[in-house]
Amino acid sequence: MRLHWHRRDLRATDNAGLAAASPSDPVVPVFVFDRAVLDHAAPPRVAFMLDALDSLRAWYRERGSDLVVAEGDPREVVPDLAAEYGAETVTWGKDYSGLARERDAAVRRSLDDAGVSREAVQNAVLHEPGEITTNDGDPYSVFTYFGRKWHDREKAAPYDAPDADALAAVEGDDLPTLADLGFDDPEADVPTAGTGAARSLLDDFLDEDVYRYDERRDYPADECTSQLSPHLKFGTVGIREVYERTEAAADGVGGDRRESVREFQSQLAWREFYAQVLFAYPSVVTSNYKSYENPIDWENDGDLLQAWKDGETGYPIVDAGMRQLREEAYVHNRVRMIVASFLTKDLLVDWRYGYEWFREKLVDHDTANDNGGWQWAASTGTDAQPYFRIFNPMTQGEDYDPDAEYIKRYVPELRDTDPEVIHDWNECSLTQRRNAAPDYPDPVVDHGERRERALAMFERARGDD
């Protein structure tokens, strides 16, 4: 008998931990609600996770097994479950954050003390940290070089799901509710979880959108993205399966269509780039990756931060993104960059406040990805946006949402406003604004003036003044 401890691999197919199960060595699937992890969670992600667990449990029950659910400290719970079911081996998927690595080391010690063997398998990435390095064996700090090697490396094929006779005939308890776990209902409408939902999204994306991804992915109104990010976060679909499907989509096509598929694959590579950064430098969760000679003098105005959170900054593309976050627990990737740049470079608020807000509100929050994105925008991270390149939020809105279709979807006060007025909102007179959209706020800051203050702030940090 063996145990597989599900964590960020809430699926049966393409799961290396389940692949070794057989009729002579059946597997007991378990999930542990770990309070140390839940302390860093938020309602959207917990709601999505519970839905994914319900779907996974149904898959097991259809095959005469069940998902065993427990709550507590994994150092105690996992060895106890191994003893209860007579398991000689425990498997789990590797995770790369500092918290996860400390937890897993403690569980290994507990299992060693109990005389139970264990194996951590690769389930979350195609190339785990330490596999792609510089010639000196160091982790990459520039994505371009990492990405080239990532594309060139052979990728493992996905694993088949275990047969029913390789699953132990066990009975699990009911799943807890959000309230049982101490969480309120999420403010946003959380998408459907589970492998079926993930595959449906993947099918739709690969049918056509993947071939225009390179050209249209930055235009939020087009919705030309896979929407797979929460599924990759929780592992309701396997990364090996996703990559194999994209390779199949690239077969038989050439030119721009093939390059577009490769661009989507590069986004998978970015996930793994940031995973290896987090693995090598776990302190980046709370500290700048890039050091400056002096501290950055963030202003951290609480009223401006709240206006940003509420989508009430008077910068339409920013407000649309922040309202999408509240409504859907999701923000389009281009808009994530815009709102992050605006918070750090226009409002001069420390990136950590933005990161924490995203952690609270996003259904797809991933420590490595989100931290990497925020530090990129703040010019403090690996391969970061140079401090002197500051997004103009009005230009970004005009370039990527020219008809203001995305803006109007999330900012109802502007639905009857001409796109030209929307994209010139910061230049309009007070009278023009009141006539065009009386309920929409005036800009909370002047972009030109704040840009100069941001440049001066970073030059002081660099010791240039």
C-alpha positions in Angstrom: 0.0 0.0 0.0 1.1 3.6 -0.7 -0.2 7.1 0.0 -0.2 9.9 -2.4 -0.4 13.3 -0.6 -2.2 15.7 -3.0 -1.2 19.4 -2.7 -0.8 21.5 -5.9 -1.6 18.5 -8.1 -5.4 18.2 -7.8 -5.7 15.8 -10.7 -5.4 12.1 -11.6 -3.9 12.3 -15.1 -0.3 13.4 -15.6 0.4 12.8 -11.9 3.8 11.2 -11.3 2.9 10.4 -7.7 0.0 8.2 -8.9 1.8 6.6 -11.8 3.6 4.0 -9.7 0.4 2.6 -8.2 -0.6 -0.9 -9.3 -3.1 -3.7 -8.2 -0.3 -5.2 -6.1 0.6 -1.8 -4.6 -2.6 0.3 -4.6 -2.6 4.0 -3.6 -4.6 5.8 -1.0 -5.1 9.5 -2.2 -5.1 12.0 0.7 -5.3 15.7 1.1 -4.4 17.6 4.3 -5.8 21.0 5.2 -2.7 22.6 6.7 -3.3 25.7 8.8 0.2 27.0 8.2 -0.7 27.1 4.5 -4.3 28.4 5.0 -2.9 31.3 7.0 -1.5 32.6 3.7 -4.7 31.8 1.7 -7.7 33.9 0.7 -11.4 33.2 -0.1 -11.1 33.1 -3.9 -8.3 30.5 -3.9 -9.8 28.4 -1.1 -13.2 28.4 -2.9 -11.5 27.3 -6.1 -9.4 24.6 -4.3 -12.5 23.2 -2.6 -14.3 22.9 -6.0 -11.2 21.2 -7.4 -11.1 18.8 -4.5 -14.8 18.0 -5.0 -14.1 17.2 -8.7 -11.1 15.1 -7.8 -13.0 13.2 -5.1 -15.8 12.5 -7.6 -13.2 11.0 -10.0 -11.9 8.7 -7.3 -15.4 7.7 -6.2 -16.4 6.8 -9.7 -13.6 4.2 -9.6 -14.5 2.7 -6.2 -12.0 4.7 -4.2 -12.2 8.1 -2.4 -10.1 11.1 -1.4 -9.1 10.8 2.3 -9.4 14.3 3.8 -7.6 15.4 7.0 -6.8 18.6 8.8 -3.8 19.4 10.9 0.0 19.5 10.9 1.3 17.3 8.0 4.3 16.3 10.2 1.8 14.4 12.4 -1.1 13.8 10.0 0.8 12.2 7.1 2.7 9.6 9.2 -0.6 8.8 11.1 -2.4 8.2 7.8 0.4 6.0 6.6 0.1 3.9 9.8 -3.7 3.8 9.5 -3.6 2.4 6.0 -0.4 0.3 6.3 1.3 2.4 3.7 5.0 1.6 3.1 5.6 4.6 0.8 4.3 8.2 0.7 4.6 10.3 -2.5 3.9 14.0 -3.1 4.6 16.6 -5.7 7.5 19.0 -5.1 6.9 22.6 -4.3 9.5 25.3 -4.4 8.6 28.1 -1.9 10.5 28.4 1.3 7.4 27.6 3.4 6.7 24.4 1.3 10.3 23.3 1.5 10.4 23.7 5.3 7.2 21.8 5.7 8.3 19.0 3.4 11.7 18.6 5.2 9.8 18.2 8.5 7.4 15.6 7.0 10.4 13.7 5.6 11.9 13.6 9.1 8.7 12.4 10.6 8.3 9.6 8.0 11.9 8.6 8.6 11.2 8.3 12.3 8.1 6.2 11.5 10.1 3.9 9.1 8.0 4.9 6.1 9.8 5.6 2.8 8.9 8.7 0.8 9.5 10.2 -2.6 8.9 13.8 -3.9 8.0 13.8 -7.6 8.0 16.5 -10.2 4.5 17.5 -10.9 4.3 21.3 -11.1 7.0 22.2 -13.7 8.6 20.8 -16.8 12.2 21.7 -15.7 12.6 22.0 -12.0 14.9 24.5 -10.3 18.6 23.6 -10.7 18.0 21.9 -14.0 18.5 25.0 -16.2 21.5 27.1 -15.0 24.3 29.3 -16.3 27.5 27.6 -17.3 28.8 28.3 -13.8 25.8 26.4 -12.3 24.1 29.6 -11.0 20.4 30.4 -11.4 19.6 32.7 -14.3 18.6 36.3 -13.5 17.8 37.1 -17.1 14.8 35.3 -18.7 16.1 35.4 -22.3 19.0 33.0 -21.7 16.9 30.8 -19.4 14.1 30.7 -22.0 16.4 29.6 -24.8 17.6 26.6 -22.9 14.0 25.9 -21.7 12.8 25.7 -25.2 15.7 23.5 -26.3 15.4 20.9 -23.5 13.4 17.7 -24.1 10.1 17.6 -22.2 8.8 14.6 -20.4 5.5 13.0 -21.7 2.4 13.1 -19.4 1.5 10.2 -17.2 -1.6 8.1 -17.7 -4.2 8.1 -14.9 -4.1 5.1 -12.7 -6.5 2.2 -13.4 -9.3 1.6 -11.0 -7.7 -1.5 -9.6 -4.7 0.5 -8.7 -6.7 2.6 -6.3 -7.3 1.5 -2.7 -11.0 0.9 -1.7 -11.2 3.5 1.0 -13.9 5.9 2.2 -13.2 9.6 2.9 -15.0 12.2 5.0 -17.0 15.2 3.6 -15.0 18.2 2.5 -15.1 21.2 4.8 -16.9 24.4 3.8 -15.3 27.8 3.4 -16.8 28.7 6.8 -15.5 25.5 8.4 -12.0 26.7 7.3 -12.6 30.2 8.6 -13.1 32.0 5.3 -15.9 34.3 4.1 -17.4 33.8 0.7 -15.3 35.5 -2.0 -16.3 38.9 -3.2 -15.7 37.7 -6.8 -17.3 35.1 -9.0 -14.7 32.3 -8.9 -14.3 30.2 -12.0 -15.2 26.5 -12.1 -12.3 24.2 -11.0 -11.5 20.6 -11.9 -9.8 18.8 -14.7 -12.8 18.8 -16.9 -13.1 22.6 -16.7 -9.3 23.0 -17.4 -9.4 20.7 -20.4 -12.4 22.6 -21.8 -10.5 25.8 -21.6 -7.5 24.2 -23.2 -9.5 22.8 -26.0 -11.1 26.2 -26.7 -7.8 28.0 -26.6 -6.0 25.5 -28.9 -8.8 25.5 -31.4 -8.0 29.0 -32.6 -6.8 31.6 -30.1 -3.4 30.0 -29.7 -2.6 30.9 -33.3 -3.3 34.6 -32.7 -1.9 34.7 -29.2 1.4 36.4 -30.2 -0.5 39.2 -31.9 -3.5 39.7 -29.7 -2.6 38.5 -26.2 -2.0 42.1 -24.9 -5.4 43.3 -25.9 -7.7 42.6 -22.9 -11.0 43.0 -24.7 -10.0 40.2 -27.1 -9.7 37.7 -24.2 -7.1 35.9 -26.4 -5.5 34.0 -23.4 -5.9 30.5 -22.1 -7.4 31.3 -18.7 -5.5 28.3 -17.4 -3.6 30.2 -14.7 -5.7 29.0 -11.7 -5.6 25.4 -13.0 -1.8 25.5 -13.4 -1.6 27.0 -9.9 -3.6 24.1 -8.3 -2.6 21.5 -10.8 -6.0 20.5 -12.0 -4.4 20.0 -15.3 -0.8 18.7 -15.7 1.9 20.9 -17.2 3.2 18.0 -19.2 -0.2 17.5 -20.7 -0.6 21.2 -21.5 2.8 21.3 -23.2 2.1 18.1 -25.2 -1.2 19.6 -26.4 0.6 22.8 -27.5 3.2 20.8 -29.4 0.4 19.0 -31.2 -1.2 22.4 -32.1 2.1 23.4 -33.6 2.4 20.3 -35.8 1.5 21.0 -39.4 1.5 24.7 -39.1 4.2 27.2 -39.8 5.1 30.8 -40.0 3.3 33.2 -37.6 0.9 30.5 -36.4 3.8 28.3 -35.2 5.6 31.3 -33.7 2.4 32.2 -31.8 2.3 28.7 -30.2 5.9 29.2 -29.2 5.1 32.5 -27.6 2.4 30.8 -25.5 5.0 28.1 -24.5 7.3 31.0 -23.5 4.7 32.0 -20.9 5.0 28.5 -19.4 8.8 29.1 -19.4 8.3 32.4 -17.5 6.5 30.4 -14.8 9.5 28.2 -14.4 11.9 31.0 -14.5 10.2 32.7 -11.6 10.0 29.3 -9.8 13.8 28.9 -10.0 14.2 32.5 -8.7 12.0 31.8 -5.7 13.8 28.5 -5.1 17.2 30.1 -5.1 16.2 33.3 -3.3 13.3 32.6 -1.0 13.7 36.0 0.6 12.3 37.7 -2.5 8.8 37.2 -1.1 9.4 40.1 1.2 12.7 41.6 0.0 13.9 43.3 -3.2 15.8 41.0 -5.4 17.8 43.9 -6.8 19.8 46.0 -4.3 20.2 49.7 -4.5 22.9 51.8 -2.8 20.2 53.5 -0.7 16.7 52.4 0.4 13.9 53.3 -2.0 11.9 56.1 -0.5 8.4 54.8 -1.2 5.7 57.4 -0.2 3.0 54.8 0.7 0.1 57.3 0.8 -2.8 55.3 2.3 -5.5 57.2 0.5 -3.9 56.7 -2.9 -3.4 53.0 -2.1 -7.1 52.7 -1.3 -8.1 54.5 -4.4 -6.0 52.0 -6.4 -7.6 49.1 -4.6 -11.1 50.4 -5.2 -10.6 51.2 -8.9 -11.2 54.9 -8.2 -7.9 56.5 -9.5 -9.4 58.4 -12.4 -7.1 56.5 -14.8 -9.6 54.4 -16.8 -7.4 51.3 -17.7 -6.1 51.1 -14.2 -9.6 51.3 -12.7 -10.9 48.7 -15.1 -8.2 46.3 -14.1 -8.7 46.8 -10.4 -12.5 46.3 -10.7 -12.0 43.2 -12.8 -9.9 41.9 -9.9 -12.7 42.5 -7.5 -15.4 41.0 -9.8 -13.6 38.0 -11.2 -10.6 37.4 -8.9 -8.5 37.7 -12.1 -6.8 40.4 -14.2 -5.6 40.3 -17.8 -1.8 40.0 -17.9 -1.1 43.2 -19.8 -3.4 45.1 -17.3 -1.6 43.5 -14.4 1.6 45.2 -15.6 -0.2 48.5 -16.1 -1.8 48.5 -12.6 1.5 47.4 -11.0 3.4 50.1 -12.8 0.8 52.7 -11.8 1.0 51.7 -8.1 4.7 51.8 -7.9 5.7 54.5 -10.4 2.7 56.9 -10.3 1.5 56.4 -6.7 5.0 55.7 -5.4 3.7 52.9 -3.2 5.9 49.9 -2.3 5.3 46.9 -4.5 4.7 44.7 -1.4 1.4 46.4 -0.8 0.3 45.6 -4.3 1.6 42.0 -4.0 -0.4 41.5 -0.8 -3.6 42.9 -2.4 -3.2 40.5 -5.3 -2.5 37.6 -2.9 -5.8 38.4 -1.2 -7.9 38.9 -4.3 -6.5 36.7 -7.1 -7.8 33.1 -7.7 -4.6 32.3 -9.5 -2.1 33.9 -7.1 1.2 32.0 -7.3 4.0 33.1 -5.0 6.7 32.9 -7.6 4.8 34.4 -10.5 3.2 37.2 -8.7 6.3 38.2 -6.8 8.3 38.1 -10.0 5.7 40.2 -11.8 5.5 42.8 -9.0 9.2 43.1 -8.7 9.6 43.4 -12.5 7.1 46.4 -12.5 8.8 48.0 -9.5 12.3 47.7 -11.0 13.5 45.7 -8.1 13.5 42.2 -9.5 15.2 39.8 -11.9 15.2 41.0 -15.5 13.2 43.9 -14.3 11.8 46.9 -16.1 14.5 49.6 -15.9 13.5 52.3 -13.4 13.4 55.0 -16.1 10.9 53.1 -18.3 7.6 54.1 -16.8 4.3 53.1 -18.3 2.0 56.0 -19.3 -1.4 54.6 -18.2 -3.3 56.7 -20.7 -1.1 55.6 -23.6 -1.3 52.0 -22.5 -5.1 52.2 -22.5 -5.2 53.8 -25.9 -2.7 51.3 -27.4 -4.2 48.1 -26.0 -7.9 49.1 -25.6 -8.4 51.6 -28.4 -12.2 51.4 -28.5 -12.3 51.4 -24.7 -14.3 48.1 -24.9 -12.5 46.6 -21.9 -12.6 49.8 -19.9 -16.4 50.2 -20.5 -17.0 46.6 -19.5 -15.7 47.2 -15.9 -16.2 51.0 -15.5 -19.9 51.5 -16.1 -19.6 55.3 -15.4 -17.8 55.5 -18.8 -20.0 53.3 -20.9 -21.6 56.3 -22.7 -18.3 58.2 -23.0 -16.5 58.6 -26.3 -13.2 56.5 -26.3 -11.2 59.6 -27.3 -12.4 61.3 -24.1 -11.7 58.2 -22.0 -8.1 58.1 -23.3 -7.6 61.8 -22.8 -9.3 61.8 -19.3 -6.3 63.2 -17.5 -6.0 66.1 -20.1 -9.7 67.0 -20.0 -10.9 70.1 -18.1 -13.1 69.7 -15.1 -16.1 70.9 -17.1 -15.4 68.3 -19.9 -15.2 65.5 -17.3 -18.4 66.5 -15.6 -20.2 66.7 -18.9 -18.8 63.4 -20.2 -19.0 61.2 -17.1 -20.1 63.0 -13.9 -19.9 60.0 -11.7 -16.3 59.0 -12.7 -13.5 60.4 -10.5 -10.9 62.9 -11.5 -7.3 61.7 -11.7 -5.8 61.3 -8.2 -2.4 62.3 -9.4 -0.8 64.0 -12.4 1.2 61.3 -14.4 3.8 63.7 -15.7 4.6 65.1 -12.3 4.6 61.7 -10.6 6.9 60.3 -13.3 9.5 62.9 -12.4 9.1 62.1 -8.7 9.6 58.4 -9.5 12.7 59.0 -11.4 14.1 61.2 -8.6 13.2 58.5 -6.1 15.1 55.8 -7.9 18.1 58.1 -8.6 18.3 58.8 -4.9 18.2 55.0 -4.3 21.0 54.5 -6.9 23.0 57.3 -5.2 23.0 59.4 -8.4 22.0 62.7 -6.8 
